[in-house]
Amino acid sequence: MANVELERNGRILSGFYEGYFVRLHDDSEVTGGYYIYLVDDLSTPTDGGDYWMADRAELESFVESSEWQIEWIPE
């Protein structure tokens, strides 16, 4: 099972995009799916991007296939 926490910032410790920060956003009320937001720095990002997933299963599969080890940042 993928390490998926919604609406929290986390740092990717290993896997694709290692060192980047990630936020998983539930956008089901607007688009019906989920966004994955990626940035290289939380305060002054200079690189990043996003992905859209159709449902929770696709989101978890993406996180798992990216081999992400995520350290979730306390709110």
N, C-alpha and C positions, 0 to 999 in steps of 0.2 A: 504494500500500500504506500502510495506517495505521501510525502510529508507536506500536506497542503493545509495552509491556514489562510483564510480569507481576510481581506481588509487590514493586513499587518505588513509592515516592512520587514524584509529579511535580507541577510547577506548570503550570497551563494559561495559556499566554502570549497566546493569541488563540482566538477562536471562542466558542461557547456555554459559559458558566461561566468566562469569562476572569477570571484572578486567583485562582481556586479551586485547591485541591490535589486530586489524583486518585490513586487506587490501584486497579489492575486485579487482581482476585483469581480464581485458578483454583479453582472450587468443584465441579469435575467429580466428585469422589469422593462428595460429599454430595448435591448437587442436579442434577448432570449438566451444569451450565453455568458461567457466569462472572458475577462481581459487579463493578460499577463503583461505587466509594465516592467521594463528593465531600464536601469540607469547606472552609470559608472560612479556617481557620487550623489548623495541625497541632498546636500546643500547647494552645490554648484555643478550640476551635471553637464558634461560636454559630449556624452555619447549615450545612446540608448535606443529603445524601440519598444514595440508592443506586438503581441499576438492575440488573436481572438479564437476562443474555443466554443464549440456549439453547446456543450453540456459538461456537467461535472466529471463524467467518466473520461471525456476527451482531455479535460484539464489535468486530471490525475495521470493519465497516460503520457501526456506531454512532459510533465514534471519527472515522471519515472524514467522515460526514455532519454531525457537530458542528463540523467544520473546526478541530479542535484542533491547536494547535502546543504540544507538551508539552516542558518542560525537565525531564528526569529528574534527581532529586536523588541524588548519590552516597551509597551506603550507608555 
